[in-house]
């Protein structure tokens, strides 16, 4: 029998998803029974009077939405011993909802569970208290949570197919990036990395520094 894997929620400082906040993620006490991912497309246009239909104009694909329910239990009914309900919810609040002290905004999140790896931001969290001890302290609660997907800018541009070599692109170098690889992502060919190095006046282009901003200008095939 395989070992039980619990759903984890990691907090990140930025939408680059390279540096976590803290060394450990928030880990659910009990895995959700299900989760749902919703898709939405936005159109514009109006149907004329006296007509039976019209052709809507596509505007955009909205970010995917992930939603599920987290169960908190302090009755002792679960296999693992947990803190009081309020402490559990405070940990979740600090991970997902509470603004960072430095950037004054909530954390970026990465949710991991089995095949699910979902980079996102919290949309909403609704906590419902369901069971109470005689002294009024909660013993069980659920949190209905909803998230909007966050796609890194480099991946978004690549997925949308807007990699035209006739447009100047600007990307931030991340750990593990190489100039040939970045050139292939933008132009579809690693051979243009020399032209990119020249455009950015790079001397030590084989050792890119994470965090640097590089421009990928319009190119001609003769630049390779």
Secondary structure, 3 states (H helix, E strand, C coil): CCCCCCCEEEEECCCCCCCECCCCCEECCECCCCEEEECCEEEECCCCCCCCCCCCEEEEECCCEEEEEEEEECCCCCCCCCCCHHHHHHHHHHHHCCCCCCCCCCCEEEEEECCEEEEEEEEEEEEEEEEECCCCCEEEEEEEEEEEECCCHHHHHHHHCCCCCCCCEEEECCCCCCHHHHHHHHHCCHHHHHHHHHHCCCCCCCCCCCCCEEEECCCCHHHC
